């Protein structure tokens, strides 16, 4: 566990598979809040309890768990944490652990030109986000975080619902919206309300990137879901890098035959730039 301020502690959970990145949870010790819940598994639960013990805390001392988005590396440990601990998140969070989510995947409407293998690939990747423990939780509104002196804003881009959390001291917890060393971080996702694939998530991510320097104050420190915290100067650099990359992909795709998959262009460009492709990029939307 690493201490960043007198209140903020970073707990890092190793990834369960090669080439994936370790996930962060941030403990706010004064409020006894955990922001994001890391990967599932007994070893990670032990890691969490050991970190809390360093501050003479137990899991049952937590006053709440705040979730930035529904991906398994951010909600995994909810299955092991007491159901009496309040969970604060965007209202659609529990959808990603219900039969409705599985039905949405099974009935996924993709363009007729998409080959069966690609359809299966997309469905498999979406199924990794099915976390049954979510359906057993009562999700409390993000507006209730004001009792802890925190404020939340929900945007879209990395997922259908990404929550940004901030305190009154210039600390911003941004989940996976901006990550150092990772470009093009918009994933295929299902909207919890319509229960269909979000059609313009990539465009929403581009909009978020354009707004980075106005969303966050110049003296902000951003605490991401992977990696270490960074300043606004670094955040702006990451946003510009993502924008340049996405513009390059769009230009290359436009110059190629219409049946060229978006993902093929992305992977080829990543290879040219010697950039590791950590995240799946939709070839379809």
C-alpha positions as CSV (number, residue, x, y, z in Angstrom):
1,X,0.0,0.0,0.0
2,X,1.3,3.4,-0.9
3,X,0.4,6.6,0.9
4,X,-0.1,9.7,-1.3
5,X,-1.6,12.2,1.2
6,X,-2.6,12.1,4.9
7,X,-5.9,10.7,3.6
8,X,-5.3,8.8,0.3
9,X,-3.8,5.3,0.2
10,X,-3.3,3.3,-3.0
11,X,-3.9,-0.5,-2.8
12,X,-2.7,-2.3,-5.9
13,X,-4.2,-5.7,-7.0
14,X,-2.1,-7.8,-9.4
15,X,-3.8,-8.8,-12.6
16,X,-4.9,-12.5,-12.8
17,X,-3.6,-12.9,-16.4
18,X,-0.4,-12.0,-18.3
19,X,-0.1,-8.7,-20.1
20,X,-3.0,-7.1,-18.1
21,X,-2.3,-4.3,-15.8
22,X,-2.6,-4.3,-12.0
23,X,-5.7,-2.5,-10.8
24,X,-5.9,0.2,-8.1
25,X,-8.3,0.8,-5.2
26,X,-7.9,4.1,-3.3
27,X,-8.7,4.2,0.4
28,X,-9.8,7.5,1.9
29,X,-8.8,6.9,5.5
30,X,-10.7,9.8,7.1
31,X,-14.0,8.9,5.5
32,X,-13.2,5.1,5.5
33,X,-14.3,4.9,1.9
34,X,-12.9,2.5,-0.7
35,X,-12.9,3.8,-4.3
36,X,-13.1,0.7,-6.6
37,X,-12.9,-2.8,-5.4
38,X,-10.1,-4.5,-7.5
39,X,-9.9,-8.0,-8.9
40,X,-11.8,-10.8,-7.3
41,X,-10.0,-13.7,-5.5
42,X,-8.9,-14.8,-2.1
43,X,-5.4,-13.4,-2.5
44,X,-6.7,-10.0,-3.3
45,X,-9.1,-10.1,-0.4
46,X,-6.1,-10.9,1.8
47,X,-4.2,-8.0,0.2
48,X,-7.0,-5.6,1.1
49,X,-7.4,-6.8,4.7
50,X,-3.6,-6.5,5.2
51,X,-3.6,-3.0,3.8
52,X,-6.5,-2.0,6.1
53,X,-4.8,-3.6,9.1
54,X,-1.8,-1.2,8.6
55,X,-4.2,1.6,9.6
56,X,-5.8,-0.5,12.3
57,X,-8.9,-1.0,10.3
58,X,-11.0,-4.0,9.3
59,X,-13.2,-4.5,6.3
60,X,-16.3,-4.0,8.6
61,X,-15.0,-0.5,9.4
62,X,-15.5,0.7,5.8
63,X,-18.3,3.2,5.5
64,X,-18.8,2.7,1.8
65,X,-17.4,1.5,-1.5
66,X,-17.5,3.9,-4.5
67,X,-17.4,2.3,-8.0
68,X,-16.1,4.2,-11.0
69,X,-17.4,1.7,-13.5
70,X,-18.6,-1.9,-13.8
71,X,-15.6,-3.7,-15.2
72,X,-14.4,-6.8,-13.2
73,X,-11.1,-5.2,-12.2
74,X,-13.0,-2.5,-10.4
75,X,-15.9,-4.5,-8.8
76,X,-14.4,-8.0,-8.4
77,X,-13.9,-7.9,-4.6
78,X,-17.6,-6.9,-4.0
79,X,-18.3,-10.6,-4.0
80,X,-16.2,-11.0,-0.8
81,X,-17.1,-7.8,1.0
82,X,-20.0,-7.7,3.5
83,X,-23.3,-6.7,1.9
84,X,-23.8,-4.3,4.8
85,X,-21.2,-1.9,3.3
86,X,-23.0,0.7,1.2
87,X,-22.1,0.8,-2.5
88,X,-22.2,4.1,-4.3
89,X,-22.3,4.1,-8.1
90,X,-24.1,5.1,-11.3
91,X,-27.6,3.6,-11.2
92,X,-27.0,1.0,-14.0
93,X,-24.2,-0.7,-12.2
94,X,-26.2,-3.7,-11.0
95,X,-27.4,-4.4,-14.6
96,X,-24.0,-5.8,-15.4
97,X,-24.7,-8.7,-13.0
98,X,-28.2,-9.7,-14.0
99,X,-29.8,-12.1,-16.5
100,X,-30.8,-9.1,-18.5
101,X,-27.2,-8.4,-19.3
102,X,-26.6,-11.9,-20.4
103,X,-29.7,-11.7,-22.6
104,X,-28.5,-8.4,-24.1
105,X,-25.2,-10.2,-25.1
106,X,-27.1,-13.3,-26.5
107,X,-29.3,-11.1,-28.6
108,X,-26.6,-8.7,-29.7
109,X,-27.6,-7.2,-33.0
110,X,-24.5,-6.8,-35.2
111,X,-24.3,-5.9,-38.8
112,X,-25.0,-8.8,-41.2
113,X,-21.5,-8.5,-42.7
114,X,-19.9,-9.4,-39.3
115,X,-18.6,-13.0,-39.6
116,X,-19.7,-15.5,-36.9
117,X,-16.2,-15.7,-35.4
118,X,-16.2,-12.0,-34.9
119,X,-19.6,-12.1,-33.3
120,X,-18.5,-14.8,-30.9
121,X,-15.4,-12.9,-30.1
122,X,-17.4,-9.8,-29.2
123,X,-19.9,-11.8,-27.1
124,X,-17.1,-13.5,-25.2
125,X,-15.4,-10.2,-24.3
126,X,-18.7,-8.7,-23.1
127,X,-19.4,-11.8,-21.0
128,X,-16.2,-11.1,-19.0
129,X,-18.0,-8.1,-17.6
130,X,-20.8,-10.2,-16.2
131,X,-20.3,-10.0,-12.4
132,X,-23.2,-11.7,-10.6
133,X,-22.2,-10.1,-7.2
134,X,-23.4,-6.8,-8.6
135,X,-27.0,-8.0,-8.7
136,X,-26.9,-8.7,-5.0
137,X,-26.1,-5.2,-4.1
138,X,-28.3,-2.2,-3.4
139,X,-26.7,0.7,-5.3
140,X,-26.9,4.0,-3.5
141,X,-27.0,7.3,-5.5
142,X,-23.8,9.1,-6.1
143,X,-25.4,12.3,-4.8
144,X,-25.2,10.8,-1.3
145,X,-21.4,11.1,-1.4
146,X,-21.8,14.7,-0.4
147,X,-22.1,13.5,3.2
148,X,-18.4,12.6,2.9
149,X,-17.4,15.9,1.2
150,X,-17.2,14.2,-2.2
151,X,-18.7,15.0,-5.5
152,X,-19.4,12.8,-8.5
153,X,-19.9,13.3,-12.2
154,X,-20.9,10.5,-14.6
155,X,-19.6,10.6,-18.2
156,X,-19.2,8.0,-21.0
157,X,-16.3,7.0,-23.1
158,X,-14.3,4.1,-21.6
159,X,-17.6,2.4,-20.6
160,X,-21.3,3.3,-20.8
161,X,-21.1,4.9,-17.3
162,X,-17.8,6.3,-16.1
163,X,-17.8,8.1,-12.7
164,X,-15.4,10.8,-11.8
165,X,-15.1,11.5,-8.0
166,X,-13.5,14.5,-6.5
167,X,-12.9,16.0,-3.0
168,X,-12.5,19.6,-2.0
169,X,-8.7,19.4,-2.1
170,X,-7.9,18.9,-5.8
171,X,-7.9,15.1,-5.8
172,X,-9.8,13.5,-8.7
173,X,-10.4,9.8,-9.0
174,X,-11.0,9.0,-12.7
175,X,-11.2,5.2,-13.1
176,X,-10.0,4.2,-16.5
177,X,-10.8,7.4,-18.5
178,X,-7.2,8.4,-18.7
179,X,-4.3,6.0,-18.3
180,X,-0.6,6.7,-18.8
181,X,1.0,4.4,-21.3
182,X,-2.3,3.3,-22.8
183,X,-3.8,4.8,-25.9
184,X,-7.3,4.4,-27.3
185,X,-9.2,3.4,-24.2
186,X,-12.8,3.2,-25.4
187,X,-14.4,-0.3,-25.1
188,X,-17.5,-1.9,-26.6
189,X,-20.2,-1.7,-24.0
190,X,-23.9,-2.3,-23.4
191,X,-26.1,0.5,-22.1
192,X,-28.0,-0.5,-18.9
193,X,-31.1,1.4,-19.9
194,X,-31.6,0.4,-23.5
195,X,-29.8,-3.0,-23.0
196,X,-28.2,-2.6,-26.4
197,X,-24.7,-1.8,-27.6
198,X,-23.8,1.8,-27.1
199,X,-23.6,3.0,-30.7
200,X,-21.4,6.1,-30.4
201,X,-19.1,5.4,-27.4
202,X,-16.0,6.2,-29.3
203,X,-17.4,9.6,-30.2
204,X,-18.3,10.2,-26.6
205,X,-14.7,9.3,-25.6
206,X,-13.4,11.8,-28.1
207,X,-15.6,14.4,-26.6
208,X,-14.3,13.6,-23.2
209,X,-10.7,13.9,-24.4
210,X,-11.4,17.3,-25.9
211,X,-12.9,18.5,-22.5
212,X,-10.1,17.3,-20.3
213,X,-8.5,20.6,-19.8
214,X,-11.8,22.3,-18.9
215,X,-13.1,19.4,-16.8
216,X,-10.2,19.4,-14.3
217,X,-8.6,22.4,-12.7
218,X,-4.9,23.2,-13.5
219,X,-3.8,22.1,-10.1
220,X,-5.7,18.8,-10.0
221,X,-4.0,15.5,-9.2
222,X,-5.7,12.5,-11.0
223,X,-5.8,9.1,-9.4
224,X,-6.3,6.5,-12.2
225,X,-7.6,2.9,-12.1
226,X,-4.2,1.7,-13.3
227,X,-0.8,3.1,-12.7
228,X,0.2,6.0,-10.5
229,X,-1.3,9.4,-10.0
230,X,-0.4,12.2,-12.4
231,X,-0.8,16.0,-12.7
232,X,-3.0,17.9,-15.1
233,X,0.0,18.5,-17.3
234,X,0.4,14.8,-17.8
235,X,-3.4,14.3,-18.1
236,X,-3.5,16.9,-21.0
237,X,-0.6,15.1,-22.7
238,X,-2.3,11.8,-22.4
239,X,-5.6,13.2,-23.8
240,X,-3.7,14.8,-26.8
241,X,-1.9,11.5,-27.4
242,X,-5.2,9.7,-27.6
243,X,-6.7,12.3,-29.9
244,X,-3.8,12.1,-32.3
245,X,-4.0,8.3,-32.3
246,X,-7.7,8.2,-33.0
247,X,-7.4,10.8,-35.8
248,X,-4.6,8.7,-37.3
249,X,-6.8,5.6,-37.2
250,X,-9.8,7.4,-38.8
251,X,-7.6,8.7,-41.6
252,X,-6.1,5.3,-42.3
253,X,-9.4,3.6,-42.2
254,X,-10.9,6.1,-44.7
255,X,-8.1,5.3,-47.1
256,X,-8.7,1.6,-47.0
257,X,-11.4,-0.6,-48.6
258,X,-14.7,-0.3,-46.8
259,X,-14.7,-3.9,-45.5
260,X,-11.4,-3.4,-43.6
261,X,-12.1,-3.9,-39.9
262,X,-11.5,-1.0,-37.6
263,X,-9.6,-3.2,-35.2
264,X,-7.2,-4.4,-37.9
265,X,-6.3,-0.8,-38.5
266,X,-5.8,-0.1,-34.8
267,X,-3.7,-3.2,-34.2
268,X,-1.5,-2.4,-37.3
269,X,-1.0,1.2,-36.1
270,X,-0.1,0.1,-32.5
271,X,2.5,-2.3,-34.0
272,X,4.0,0.5,-36.1
273,X,4.2,2.8,-33.1
274,X,5.5,0.0,-30.8
275,X,2.6,0.6,-28.5
276,X,1.2,-2.4,-26.5
277,X,-2.5,-3.0,-27.1
278,X,-3.8,-3.5,-23.6
279,X,-7.5,-3.0,-24.3
280,X,-9.9,-4.4,-26.8
281,X,-11.0,-1.9,-29.4
282,X,-14.4,-2.5,-31.2
283,X,-14.2,-3.2,-34.9
284,X,-17.9,-2.6,-35.2
285,X,-19.0,0.8,-33.7
